[in-house]
């Protein structure tokens, strides 16, 4: 499609961009949207009370491009910002782009091509690139899931691509920025997410959409760049987020009541909740009900352990182990030693005396790749501890968390 040319009957896409104190990133984000090959878009910049100059950038871009609308509001969090943007939106479909991320030039065109073939409720754009200081890498489904799904397929097949009974395999992303959604369907379901939820708000919204929409098309489009920042909200541990995760769990269970496969859906969402708790703050699993390092049933109290993984979960786990003193941490390793100055190269594993090496990775496929990599270094499989999916069930959730559900 030639840039700047479109038929008047082609779909209008509303792009919601929540912005809060990201002055170093927001211009790249806005520029990437303005330069889309598909031009029939409206860009809604929602300034959620920024104090760092982001507000001025929004106003400056509004003067440059008539497709840009700006909302300035008091800080109310990501959910409230998205609600404000959705209320202003006039497009046929809504697509989100976080203000510190950016998109490739043909992302909107990919979504529109799918919509023109079949005007489904939801288009899922499979694949994102995670941009780190050390480089960028692409994450997408490990199998071919492209196609159109309708009716009960959304709750019997699609939800099981979103959440699976493995630790923690998923074929579809949690981020709402992967989903292009009919405006009214989006607005209805976004309104059901409480403004106070700040950990897992995307996942709850996507779950609502998948269990209320009638059709979805999945296309291959790894055109979204997620910029990882150590100062971003997702990297900050906050014990109050337990309550938000509990609220999400209750909302999901309430939604499941209307489906014939309620029991199966209830079992699936426990896996989601455990994953969220692990990356939020592992300390909640330091519970007397476990005689092992949950969910690593191989690892008993008092053992000498190596933790492999310096990502969110790895950092939470190391911090909790050192505070609790029930296990002896002898080393913390990762391929990427720049993640933390205490992390040493995985190639040094054989220099340490240990009982088990824990794979502290919440991505199922990556965890098993790492297991095989460690085995190739000469470490016995018996000394490699993987998460045990058999212990992930509601009754095994931490007691402190179960009390929040009452």
Secondary structure, DSSP 8 states (H G I E B T S, - for coil): --TT---TTS--EEEEEEESS-TTTHHHHHHHHHT-S---EEEEEEE-S--SSHHHHHHHHHHH-TTEEEEE-----HHHHHHHHHHH--SSEEEE--TT-EE-TTHHHHHHHHHHH---SEEEEEEEEEEETTEEEEE--SS---EEEETTHIIIIIHHHHS-SSSS--SS-S-GGGEEEEHHHHHHHHTTS-TT--SSHHHHHHHHHHTT-SEEEEEEEEEEEEE--TTSGGG---TTHHHHHHHHHHHHHHHHTTSTTHHHHHHHHHHHHHHHHHHH-GGGG--TT-SEETTEEEEETT-EEEEE--SHHHHHHHHHHHHH-SSEEEEEEES-GGG-TT-EEGGGGGGS--SEEEE----HHHHHHHHHHHHHTT--GGGEE---GGG-SGGGS-HHHHHHT-
